[in-house]
Amino acid sequence: MLKVNVRYEDPSQYYNVIGKIAVGAFSKVFEVERKSDQRVCALKFCDPKSDQDRENILNEVGIMLLCKDNDSILQCLECFEFKDKLWIFIEMMDGGALTEMLEKMPGKLSEQCCKYVCLKVLKGLKYLHDRHILHRDIKSDNVLISTTGSIKLADFGYATQLTLENKNR
């Protein structure tokens, strides 16, 4: 498992919740504002049911933190553990998942737009693979967009890093 710097304090002293964005199988996502600089970001609020769930979530955070210098990978700002819950603060991608865009505009995405999305996804994958990280869940739900045109790979819940001890996948 990757080493993750987790803060063990109440994150509500640093962030204000604005509203709920989504509910997934393993987490809830909220729009939040960081009090120190009013930056709007997202909170992935997780309630691990077991130690293994907790380890998997922290592995996901660790991979995002390893990739913090790449503009094709969703950025994790910080992680808290408070009252047995994990509070993962990530950059806001206000356009949602690529899936939602494709459903709203069936057959209307230009070839240029498709090329741009593919380029950003492939750049993200190359970055991961150069670091021996396998995403293992590439799909339009895990490609996030912003209204400013950013495209980022997200959801590293199934990702793994190959190491000398763990080199077979």
Backbone as a chain_set.jsonl record, in Angstrom:
{"seq": "MLKVNVRYEDPSQYYNVIGKIAVGAFSKVFEVERKSDQRVCALKFCDPKSDQDRENILNEVGIMLLCKDNDSILQCLECFEFKDKLWIFIEMMDGGALTEMLEKMPGKLSEQCCKYVCLKVLKGLKYLHDRHILHRDIKSDNVLISTTGSIKLADFGYATQLTLENKNR", "coords": {"N": [[0.838, -1.186, 0.0], [0.428, 2.277, -0.71], [2.028, 5.037, 0.887], [0.189, 7.419, 2.612], [-0.376, 10.698, 3.58], [-2.411, 11.348, 6.049], [-4.666, 13.477, 7.637], [-5.706, 13.778, 10.967], [-8.097, 15.155, 12.071], [-10.91, 17.404, 12.505], [-12.273, 18.125, 9.464], [-14.115, 20.1, 8.892], [-13.401, 22.502, 9.961], [-11.806, 23.614, 8.108], [-13.095, 23.601, 5.672], [-16.135, 24.513, 3.96], [-19.268, 23.082, 3.353], [-21.014, 23.199, 0.345], [-22.957, 21.935, -1.246], [-24.586, 18.805, -2.218], [-23.261, 16.744, -4.757], [-23.168, 14.211, -5.989], [-24.001, 10.706, -5.553], [-22.377, 7.754, -5.013], [-21.544, 4.237, -5.306], [-19.755, 3.706, -3.245], [-19.273, 6.088, -2.014], [-20.091, 9.533, -1.205], [-20.374, 12.604, -2.923], [-19.527, 15.955, -2.544], [-19.858, 19.462, -3.177], [-17.544, 21.789, -2.099], [-16.079, 24.536, -0.251], [-12.903, 25.822, 0.283], [-11.857, 27.298, 3.207], [-9.582, 28.9, 3.632], [-8.787, 30.089, 1.197], [-11.005, 30.344, -0.411], [-11.272, 28.533, -2.49], [-13.094, 26.485, -4.634], [-13.846, 23.137, -4.423], [-14.08, 19.544, -4.587], [-15.503, 17.179, -2.363], [-14.945, 13.946, -1.558], [-16.631, 11.793, 0.229], [-16.183, 9.147, 2.265], [-17.222, 6.09, 3.723], [-15.706, 3.669, 4.996], [-16.294, 0.19, 5.217], [-14.769, -1.821, 6.181], [-11.401, -2.786, 7.19], [-10.041, -3.457, 4.895], [-11.511, -2.078, 2.903], [-10.893, 0.542, 3.704], [-8.101, 0.534, 3.269], [-8.095, 0.213, 0.461], [-9.304, 2.596, -0.373], [-7.454, 4.471, 0.59], [-5.294, 3.695, -0.963], [-6.158, 4.531, -3.466], [-6.157, 7.312, -3.033], [-3.417, 7.639, -2.55], [-2.324, 7.028, -5.067], [-3.372, 9.137, -6.613], [-2.04, 11.246, -5.348], [0.602, 10.615, -5.965], [0.582, 11.313, -8.603], [0.35, 14.034, -8.783], [1.562, 16.04, -10.256], [0.659, 16.041, -12.847], [-1.358, 17.12, -15.525], [-3.431, 15.651, -16.569], [-4.531, 13.977, -14.793], [-6.794, 13.556, -12.145], [-6.593, 15.702, -9.394], [-5.707, 15.245, -6.01], [-6.255, 17.081, -3.178], [-6.074, 17.012, -0.343], [-6.353, 14.719, 2.458], [-8.444, 13.559, 5.025], [-9.026, 11.765, 8.069], [-11.698, 11.267, 10.042], [-13.805, 10.628, 12.704], [-14.028, 7.9, 11.955], [-14.474, 8.054, 9.214], [-13.476, 8.741, 5.85], [-12.354, 11.658, 4.382], [-11.929, 13.01, 1.444], [-10.443, 15.447, -0.341], [-10.701, 16.827, -3.452], [-9.816, 18.197, -6.673], [-12.193, 20.328, -8.313], [-14.254, 19.273, -10.909], [-16.256, 20.611, -12.835], [-17.846, 19.971, -15.021], [-18.633, 17.392, -14.888], [-18.884, 13.818, -15.487], [-17.653, 12.326, -18.508], [-19.48, 10.582, -19.597], [-22.014, 11.673, -18.96], [-22.02, 13.956, -20.594], [-21.933, 12.772, -23.119], [-24.399, 11.481, -23.121], [-26.149, 13.648, -23.069], [-25.649, 14.841, -25.492], [-26.031, 13.045, -27.831], [-24.294, 11.639, -30.502], [-23.405, 14.121, -31.344], [-20.906, 15.072, -30.816], [-18.026, 16.595, -31.933], [-15.461, 15.594, -34.293], [-13.024, 16.774, -33.694], [-13.331, 17.341, -30.969], [-13.548, 14.74, -29.96], [-10.986, 13.802, -30.609], [-9.463, 15.441, -28.932], [-10.308, 14.64, -26.359], [-9.481, 11.933, -26.424], [-6.699, 12.317, -26.721], [-6.025, 13.576, -24.253], [-6.777, 11.57, -22.423], [-5.068, 9.494, -23.241], [-2.589, 10.729, -22.747], [-2.718, 10.883, -19.972], [-2.799, 8.127, -19.347], [-0.309, 7.315, -20.37], [1.39, 8.716, -18.656], [0.73, 7.437, -16.219], [1.485, 4.766, -16.836], [4.221, 5.074, -17.331], [5.052, 5.279, -14.765], [4.611, 2.818, -13.791], [1.982, 2.275, -13.077], [-1.224, 0.923, -13.174], [-4.394, 1.681, -14.347], [-6.851, 0.251, -14.722], [-9.638, 0.571, -14.983], [-10.774, 2.016, -17.143], [-13.159, 4.017, -18.523], [-15.954, 5.941, -19.754], [-17.272, 7.026, -17.549], [-15.219, 7.5, -15.792], [-13.749, 9.522, -16.787], [-13.346, 12.798, -16.398], [-14.689, 16.088, -16.954], [-14.224, 19.627, -17.312], [-15.823, 22.846, -17.274], [-14.075, 24.571, -18.371], [-12.646, 23.179, -20.186], [-10.815, 21.242, -19.382], [-9.716, 17.879, -19.211], [-9.733, 14.95, -17.393], [-8.388, 11.963, -15.968], [-9.982, 9.858, -13.623], [-11.018, 8.21, -10.558], [-9.449, 5.936, -9.107], [-9.833, 3.543, -7.87], [-9.531, 0.848, -8.607], [-6.975, 0.802, -9.368], [-3.5, -0.093, -9.544], [-0.096, -0.335, -8.484], [2.721, -1.487, -10.05], [5.395, -3.257, -8.657], [8.725, -4.319, -7.674], [8.274, -6.419, -5.915], [5.65, -6.974, -6.482], [4.95, -7.633, -9.356], [3.398, -8.865, -11.254], [0.534, -8.718, -13.18]], "CA": [[0.0, 0.0, 0.0], [1.151, 3.535, -0.779], [1.987, 5.868, 2.093], [-0.648, 8.602, 2.435], [-0.394, 11.595, 4.732], [-3.799, 11.581, 6.439], [-4.818, 14.366, 8.794], [-6.682, 13.231, 11.91], [-8.795, 16.26, 12.729], [-12.189, 17.733, 11.895], [-12.059, 18.93, 8.264], [-15.083, 21.198, 8.771], [-12.777, 23.759, 10.337], [-11.068, 24.099, 6.936], [-13.944, 23.592, 4.484], [-17.585, 24.673, 4.081], [-20.017, 22.301, 2.362], [-21.939, 23.999, -0.45], [-24.091, 21.085, -1.606], [-24.299, 17.453, -2.698], [-23.101, 16.629, -6.203], [-23.482, 12.859, -6.464], [-23.894, 9.586, -4.628], [-21.891, 6.566, -5.698], [-21.672, 2.983, -4.576], [-18.885, 3.679, -2.078], [-19.021, 7.42, -1.477], [-20.922, 10.673, -1.57], [-19.517, 13.693, -3.379], [-20.081, 17.263, -2.226], [-19.13, 20.666, -3.558], [-17.108, 22.46, -0.88], [-15.212, 25.703, -0.419], [-11.82, 25.882, 1.258], [-11.983, 28.563, 3.937], [-8.361, 29.715, 3.58], [-8.635, 30.842, -0.049], [-12.292, 30.272, -1.115], [-11.205, 27.636, -3.637], [-14.162, 25.503, -4.705], [-13.348, 21.816, -4.766], [-15.035, 18.473, -4.319], [-15.233, 16.298, -1.224], [-15.387, 12.56, -1.697], [-16.854, 11.386, 1.609], [-16.234, 7.685, 2.238], [-17.467, 5.387, 4.977], [-15.225, 2.305, 4.783], [-16.977, -0.83, 6.022], [-13.77, -2.756, 6.706], [-10.017, -2.327, 7.053], [-9.681, -3.611, 3.481], [-12.109, -0.924, 2.213], [-10.083, 1.711, 4.065], [-6.836, 0.409, 2.543], [-8.36, 0.45, -0.964], [-9.559, 4.034, -0.551], [-6.18, 5.168, 0.777], [-4.479, 3.388, -2.138], [-6.64, 5.446, -4.508], [-5.629, 8.638, -2.682], [-1.967, 7.592, -2.749], [-2.025, 7.095, -6.505], [-3.614, 10.52, -7.059], [-0.966, 12.09, -4.816], [1.802, 10.315, -6.764], [0.415, 11.898, -9.936], [-0.112, 15.412, -8.591], [2.179, 16.987, -11.183], [0.187, 15.799, -14.206], [-2.626, 17.826, -15.774], [-4.451, 14.739, -17.1], [-4.946, 13.128, -13.673], [-7.524, 14.292, -11.114], [-5.713, 16.04, -8.279], [-6.154, 15.14, -4.628], [-5.698, 18.201, -2.422], [-5.697, 16.48, 0.963], [-7.2, 13.641, 2.96], [-8.659, 13.543, 6.47], [-9.803, 10.687, 8.664], [-12.374, 11.854, 11.198], [-14.961, 9.823, 13.115], [-13.993, 6.663, 11.164], [-14.824, 8.345, 7.825], [-12.409, 9.362, 5.066], [-12.766, 12.892, 3.719], [-10.921, 13.204, 0.405], [-10.698, 16.702, -1.041], [-10.138, 16.744, -4.794], [-10.138, 19.361, -7.496], [-13.55, 20.332, -8.865], [-14.428, 19.124, -12.347], [-17.657, 21.054, -12.838], [-18.596, 19.458, -16.163], [-19.066, 16.027, -14.597], [-18.275, 12.706, -16.218], [-17.818, 12.317, -19.961], [-20.714, 9.837, -19.868], [-23.143, 12.612, -18.916], [-21.954, 14.793, -21.793], [-22.293, 11.942, -24.272], [-25.84, 11.223, -23.058], [-26.855, 14.897, -23.377], [-25.381, 15.229, -26.875], [-25.746, 11.82, -28.585], [-23.904, 11.801, -31.894], [-23.132, 15.516, -31.686], [-19.545, 15.437, -30.458], [-17.229, 16.751, -33.153], [-14.257, 14.78, -34.385], [-11.979, 17.513, -32.97], [-13.577, 17.136, -29.54], [-13.189, 13.347, -29.683], [-9.524, 13.735, -30.652], [-8.948, 16.11, -27.733], [-10.572, 13.746, -25.213], [-8.581, 10.784, -26.561], [-5.341, 12.776, -26.449], [-5.863, 13.801, -22.811], [-6.839, 10.27, -21.753], [-3.828, 8.773, -23.56], [-1.496, 11.375, -22.006], [-2.847, 10.437, -18.586], [-2.395, 6.72, -19.285], [1.146, 7.242, -20.547], [1.977, 9.171, -17.399], [0.568, 6.349, -15.255], [2.271, 3.6, -17.235], [5.635, 5.403, -17.122], [5.297, 5.102, -13.327], [4.213, 1.441, -13.514], [0.654, 2.286, -12.469], [-2.292, 0.471, -14.058], [-5.683, 2.235, -13.914], [-7.701, -0.933, -14.732], [-11.084, 0.837, -15.047], [-10.965, 3.115, -18.079], [-14.492, 4.118, -19.122], [-16.358, 7.354, -19.806], [-17.63, 7.47, -16.194], [-13.998, 7.849, -15.079], [-13.116, 10.642, -17.478], [-14.07, 13.983, -15.947], [-14.472, 17.288, -17.756], [-14.573, 20.892, -16.666], [-16.396, 23.81, -18.219], [-12.97, 25.301, -18.999], [-12.041, 22.312, -21.196], [-9.899, 20.239, -18.831], [-10.13, 16.479, -19.264], [-8.87, 14.268, -16.425], [-8.694, 10.603, -15.527], [-10.375, 9.815, -12.217], [-11.427, 6.957, -9.949], [-8.324, 5.005, -9.077], [-10.206, 2.492, -6.93], [-9.026, -0.443, -9.065], [-5.604, 0.997, -9.84], [-2.429, -0.753, -8.803], [1.251, 0.017, -8.914], [3.614, -2.635, -10.146], [6.663, -3.089, -7.937], [9.55, -5.523, -7.786], [7.612, -7.468, -5.147], [4.302, -7.206, -7.035], [5.146, -7.241, -10.75], [2.514, -9.603, -12.155], [-0.881, -8.297, -13.267]], "C": [[0.881, 1.247, 0.0], [0.993, 4.32, 0.513], [1.204, 7.14, 1.787], [-0.617, 9.417, 3.715], [-1.844, 11.972, 5.034], [-3.801, 12.495, 7.658], [-5.945, 13.825, 9.674], [-7.3, 14.359, 12.725], [-10.068, 16.557, 11.946], [-11.974, 18.626, 10.673], [-13.029, 20.112, 8.134], [-14.513, 22.529, 9.252], [-12.0, 24.383, 9.171], [-11.935, 24.261, 5.689], [-15.401, 23.827, 4.858], [-18.251, 23.853, 2.991], [-21.013, 23.22, 1.668], [-23.177, 23.177, -0.812], [-23.646, 19.732, -2.117], [-24.238, 17.463, -4.222], [-23.598, 15.272, -6.683], [-23.39, 11.857, -5.325], [-23.463, 8.38, -5.444], [-22.065, 5.343, -4.83], [-20.896, 3.004, -3.262], [-18.685, 5.038, -1.434], [-20.125, 8.395, -1.868], [-19.966, 11.784, -1.963], [-20.245, 15.009, -3.151], [-19.22, 18.354, -2.842], [-18.804, 21.392, -2.26], [-16.239, 23.667, -1.231], [-14.158, 25.675, 0.681], [-11.826, 27.256, 1.901], [-10.771, 29.474, 3.759], [-8.254, 30.584, 2.334], [-9.888, 30.844, -0.929], [-12.241, 29.42, -2.384], [-12.351, 26.634, -3.544], [-13.542, 24.182, -5.163], [-14.423, 20.783, -4.429], [-14.562, 17.663, -3.113], [-15.808, 14.934, -1.544], [-15.427, 12.004, -0.274], [-17.091, 9.883, 1.634], [-16.412, 7.118, 3.635], [-17.019, 3.935, 4.792], [-15.875, 1.315, 5.746], [-16.008, -1.827, 6.647], [-12.382, -2.137, 6.571], [-9.563, -2.424, 5.602], [-10.262, -2.471, 2.643], [-11.277, 0.331, 2.455], [-8.755, 1.695, 3.301], [-7.017, 0.715, 1.058], [-8.573, 1.933, -1.247], [-8.25, 4.819, -0.413], [-5.208, 4.882, -0.358], [-4.856, 4.314, -3.292], [-6.09, 6.856, -4.27], [-4.124, 8.689, -2.948], [-1.578, 7.695, -4.212], [-2.269, 8.508, -7.031], [-2.5, 11.447, -6.575], [0.348, 11.858, -5.551], [1.783, 11.039, -8.104], [0.063, 13.379, -9.885], [0.507, 16.42, -9.556], [1.74, 16.778, -12.628], [-1.186, 16.412, -14.422], [-3.697, 16.956, -16.422], [-4.984, 13.795, -16.03], [-5.649, 14.013, -12.643], [-6.632, 14.488, -9.893], [-6.397, 15.887, -6.93], [-5.466, 16.265, -3.857], [-5.241, 17.766, -1.042], [-6.723, 15.455, 1.414], [-7.241, 13.705, 4.488], [-9.315, 12.234, 6.861], [-10.368, 11.254, 9.966], [-13.639, 11.066, 11.466], [-15.137, 8.589, 12.221], [-14.443, 6.835, 9.719], [-13.594, 8.951, 7.145], [-12.986, 10.518, 4.276], [-11.666, 13.23, 2.715], [-11.3, 14.45, -0.401], [-9.94, 16.679, -2.362], [-10.535, 17.982, -5.593], [-11.532, 19.205, -8.104], [-13.486, 20.213, -10.389], [-15.909, 19.37, -12.612], [-18.475, 20.608, -14.041], [-19.099, 18.038, -15.952], [-18.313, 14.994, -15.413], [-18.561, 12.828, -17.71], [-19.108, 11.594, -20.344], [-21.917, 10.772, -19.929], [-23.181, 13.489, -20.158], [-22.384, 14.004, -23.026], [-23.792, 11.647, -24.303], [-26.649, 12.465, -23.426], [-26.733, 15.275, -24.846], [-25.109, 14.004, -27.739], [-25.452, 12.12, -30.061], [-23.512, 13.208, -32.302], [-21.729, 15.98, -31.304], [-18.706, 15.498, -31.733], [-16.011, 15.833, -33.116], [-13.116, 15.442, -33.621], [-12.109, 17.301, -31.465], [-13.184, 15.711, -29.14], [-11.674, 13.162, -29.664], [-8.92, 14.322, -29.382], [-9.129, 15.222, -26.503], [-9.622, 12.553, -25.26], [-7.144, 11.164, -26.236], [-5.106, 12.933, -24.952], [-5.888, 12.477, -22.043], [-5.542, 9.496, -22.0], [-2.617, 9.394, -22.869], [-1.52, 10.954, -20.535], [-2.395, 8.987, -18.424], [-0.887, 6.554, -19.461], [1.855, 7.651, -19.268], [1.898, 8.065, -16.343], [1.489, 5.175, -15.583], [3.767, 3.843, -17.088], [6.038, 5.229, -15.657], [4.846, 3.723, -12.849], [2.886, 1.353, -12.751], [-0.356, 1.865, -13.525], [-3.617, 0.99, -13.516], [-6.711, 1.112, -13.744], [-9.203, -0.665, -14.72], [-11.359, 2.033, -15.962], [-12.348, 2.993, -18.712], [-14.916, 5.576, -19.035], [-16.805, 7.887, -18.445], [-16.411, 7.982, -15.429], [-13.142, 8.869, -15.823], [-13.95, 11.873, -17.125], [-13.713, 15.179, -16.808], [-14.803, 18.517, -16.914], [-15.143, 21.824, -17.727], [-15.318, 24.668, -18.867], [-12.215, 24.437, -20.011], [-11.033, 21.304, -20.673], [-10.537, 18.858, -18.923], [-9.179, 15.728, -18.339], [-9.355, 12.853, -16.148], [-8.983, 10.628, -14.033], [-10.679, 8.384, -11.813], [-10.335, 5.903, -10.065], [-8.569, 3.866, -8.09], [-9.708, 1.11, -7.323], [-7.568, -0.366, -9.5], [-4.619, 0.253, -8.953], [-1.096, -0.279, -9.341], [2.094, -1.243, -8.917], [4.911, -2.307, -9.435], [7.495, -4.343, -8.162], [8.917, -6.692, -7.054], [6.282, -7.892, -5.766], [4.333, -6.805, -8.507], [4.234, -7.968, -11.728], [1.079, -9.107, -12.064], [-1.416, -8.756, -14.601]], "O": [[1.941, 1.273, 0.626], [-0.056, 4.27, 1.155], [1.507, 7.852, 0.83], [-0.811, 8.882, 4.807], [-2.43, 12.814, 4.353], [-3.025, 12.301, 8.594], [-7.01, 13.459, 9.176], [-7.048, 14.489, 13.923], [-10.276, 16.024, 10.856], [-11.537, 19.767, 10.82], [-12.783, 21.025, 7.346], [-15.091, 23.58, 8.974], [-11.588, 25.541, 9.242], [-11.56, 24.972, 4.758], [-15.858, 23.406, 5.921], [-17.847, 23.919, 1.83], [-21.768, 23.936, 2.327], [-24.304, 23.657, -0.7], [-22.469, 19.53, -2.415], [-25.052, 18.103, -4.888], [-24.349, 15.183, -7.654], [-22.789, 12.119, -4.283], [-24.099, 8.025, -6.438], [-22.66, 5.405, -3.753], [-21.32, 2.397, -2.279], [-18.002, 5.144, -0.415], [-20.961, 8.121, -2.729], [-18.874, 11.898, -1.405], [-21.412, 15.164, -3.51], [-18.011, 18.192, -3.007], [-19.679, 21.59, -1.418], [-15.738, 23.796, -2.348], [-14.478, 25.523, 1.86], [-11.802, 28.269, 1.203], [-10.919, 30.696, 3.737], [-7.702, 31.682, 2.387], [-9.837, 31.298, -2.072], [-13.089, 29.576, -3.263], [-12.556, 26.009, -2.503], [-12.815, 24.127, -6.154], [-15.536, 21.131, -4.036], [-13.364, 17.495, -2.89], [-17.009, 14.788, -1.773], [-14.388, 11.774, 0.345], [-18.083, 9.397, 1.088], [-15.827, 7.607, 4.601], [-17.833, 3.068, 4.473], [-15.987, 1.58, 6.943], [-16.383, -2.59, 7.537], [-12.208, -1.103, 5.925], [-8.798, -1.585, 5.127], [-9.579, -1.949, 1.761], [-10.991, 1.087, 1.527], [-8.336, 2.714, 2.753], [-6.186, 1.399, 0.46], [-8.079, 2.459, -2.244], [-7.973, 5.721, -1.205], [-4.38, 5.731, -0.689], [-3.988, 4.818, -4.005], [-5.616, 7.509, -5.2], [-3.619, 9.664, -3.505], [-0.61, 8.373, -4.556], [-1.468, 9.026, -7.809], [-2.066, 12.334, -7.311], [1.125, 12.793, -5.742], [2.833, 11.341, -8.671], [-0.47, 13.919, -10.854], [0.02, 17.546, -9.661], [2.386, 17.288, -13.544], [-2.081, 16.242, -13.593], [-4.76, 17.458, -16.789], [-5.794, 12.915, -16.322], [-5.158, 15.091, -12.308], [-5.995, 13.547, -9.421], [-7.524, 16.342, -6.736], [-4.241, 16.386, -3.883], [-4.14, 18.112, -0.614], [-7.806, 15.334, 0.841], [-6.217, 13.881, 5.148], [-10.073, 11.655, 6.082], [-9.629, 11.661, 10.862], [-14.452, 10.858, 10.566], [-16.246, 8.276, 11.789], [-14.764, 5.846, 9.059], [-12.772, 9.597, 7.795], [-13.992, 10.369, 3.582], [-10.59, 13.687, 3.102], [-12.343, 14.491, -1.053], [-8.718, 16.533, -2.398], [-11.461, 18.709, -5.233], [-11.986, 18.092, -8.372], [-12.764, 20.951, -11.06], [-16.713, 18.437, -12.612], [-19.683, 20.842, -14.081], [-19.898, 17.534, -16.742], [-17.243, 15.267, -15.958], [-19.59, 13.369, -18.114], [-19.757, 11.967, -21.321], [-22.741, 10.676, -20.839], [-24.251, 13.738, -20.713], [-23.113, 14.516, -23.875], [-24.39, 11.571, -25.376], [-27.717, 12.351, -24.028], [-27.606, 15.95, -25.39], [-24.036, 13.923, -28.338], [-26.241, 12.757, -30.759], [-23.306, 13.469, -33.487], [-21.405, 17.157, -31.454], [-18.687, 14.549, -32.516], [-15.592, 15.363, -32.058], [-12.326, 14.757, -32.971], [-11.111, 17.106, -30.771], [-12.558, 15.506, -28.1], [-11.139, 12.455, -28.811], [-7.976, 13.764, -28.822], [-8.208, 15.073, -25.7], [-9.022, 12.2, -24.244], [-6.445, 10.418, -25.551], [-4.089, 12.469, -24.436], [-5.103, 12.286, -21.114], [-4.982, 8.909, -21.074], [-1.713, 8.674, -22.446], [-0.477, 10.702, -19.933], [-1.689, 8.658, -17.471], [-0.265, 5.743, -18.775], [2.813, 7.003, -18.848], [2.88, 7.788, -15.655], [2.185, 4.658, -14.71], [4.511, 2.92, -16.755], [7.216, 5.054, -15.346], [4.714, 3.488, -11.648], [2.695, 0.482, -11.902], [-0.349, 2.386, -14.64], [-3.935, 0.765, -12.348], [-7.375, 1.043, -12.71], [-9.979, -1.587, -14.469], [-12.092, 2.951, -15.592], [-12.664, 1.992, -19.355], [-14.298, 6.36, -18.316], [-16.724, 9.092, -18.209], [-16.548, 8.802, -14.522], [-11.963, 9.05, -15.52], [-15.116, 11.974, -17.508], [-12.601, 15.286, -17.324], [-15.556, 18.448, -15.943], [-14.963, 21.608, -18.925], [-15.601, 25.412, -19.805], [-11.255, 24.901, -20.626], [-10.444, 20.571, -21.467], [-11.743, 18.699, -18.735], [-7.961, 15.844, -18.473], [-10.555, 12.581, -16.101], [-8.317, 11.33, -13.272], [-10.605, 7.465, -12.628], [-10.311, 5.097, -10.995], [-7.626, 3.296, -7.543], [-9.483, 0.273, -6.448], [-6.996, -1.359, -9.95], [-4.875, 0.007, -7.774], [-0.979, 0.123, -10.499], [2.171, -1.966, -7.924], [5.46, -1.216, -9.59], [7.029, -5.31, -8.765], [9.005, -7.832, -7.51], [5.843, -9.029, -5.593], [3.805, -5.755, -8.873], [4.296, -7.705, -12.929], [0.488, -9.084, -10.984], [-2.584, -8.523, -14.911]]}, "num_chains": 1, "name": "protein.A"}
